């Protein structure tokens, strides 16, 4: 079951937090990083240029202490093949 978290870069403050639905605090930190990278289009985290420390706050159980995570990433190439119409031997000449 997922929980609602506030997640923000430790170099900013909670007013810059994103609300994230996740299964764990670690998962929330990872989802924050994916969102941050996608919005910036530079993919600083995935490229290894930036490893932010993020703060994760549980909004369902606010009595729990905030947790901090260093977030890293890596670029994963993805390739796709799409079937084309088959050509007969006559098409090749």
C-alpha positions in Angstrom: 0.0 0.0 0.0 1.4 3.4 -0.9 1.8 6.4 1.3 2.0 10.1 0.6 5.3 11.8 1.1 6.8 15.3 0.8 10.2 15.2 -0.9 12.6 18.0 -1.5 16.3 18.8 -2.2 18.1 19.3 1.1 19.6 22.5 -0.3 16.2 24.1 -0.6 13.3 24.1 1.9 10.0 22.3 2.2 8.2 25.0 0.2 9.9 23.4 -2.9 8.7 19.9 -2.0 6.9 17.6 -4.4 4.1 15.4 -3.1 4.9 11.8 -4.0 2.8 8.6 -3.7 5.2 5.7 -3.0 5.6 2.4 -1.2 8.6 3.4 0.9 10.7 6.5 1.7 13.5 5.2 -0.6 11.0 4.7 -3.4 9.7 8.3 -2.8 13.3 9.6 -3.1 13.8 7.7 -6.4 10.5 8.9 -7.8 11.4 12.5 -6.9 14.7 12.1 -8.7 13.0 10.7 -11.8 10.5 13.6 -11.8 13.3 16.2 -11.2 15.4 14.8 -14.1 12.5 14.6 -16.5 11.3 18.2 -15.8 14.8 19.6 -16.3 15.5 17.6 -19.5 19.2 17.7 -18.6 19.1 14.4 -16.7 21.8 15.7 -14.3 21.1 12.8 -11.8 21.0 10.0 -14.4 24.1 11.4 -16.0 26.0 11.4 -12.7 26.5 15.2 -12.8 24.4 15.7 -9.6 23.8 13.5 -6.6 21.4 15.5 -4.4 20.6 14.8 -0.8 16.8 14.7 -0.5 14.5 14.9 2.5 11.5 12.6 2.7 8.6 13.4 5.1 5.7 10.9 5.7 2.5 12.9 5.5 0.3 10.0 6.7 2.4 9.5 9.9 3.9 13.0 10.5 5.2 11.9 13.9 7.9 9.8 12.1 11.3 11.6 11.6 12.2 12.9 8.2 14.7 10.7 6.3 17.5 11.8 4.1 18.8 10.0 1.0 21.6 10.6 -1.4 20.1 10.0 -4.8 22.2 8.7 -7.8 21.2 7.4 -11.1 22.5 6.0 -14.4 21.5 6.3 -18.0 20.1 3.1 -19.4 20.0 2.9 -23.2 16.9 1.5 -24.6 16.4 0.1 -28.1 13.2 -0.8 -29.9 12.6 -2.8 -33.1 9.4 -2.3 -35.0 8.3 -4.9 -37.6 8.0 -3.6 -41.1 5.9 -5.1 -43.9 7.7 -8.1 -45.3 9.1 -7.6 -48.8 9.1 -10.4 -51.4 12.3 -11.3 -53.3 10.9 -9.5 -56.3 11.0 -6.2 -54.3 14.8 -6.6 -54.0 15.3 -6.8 -57.8 
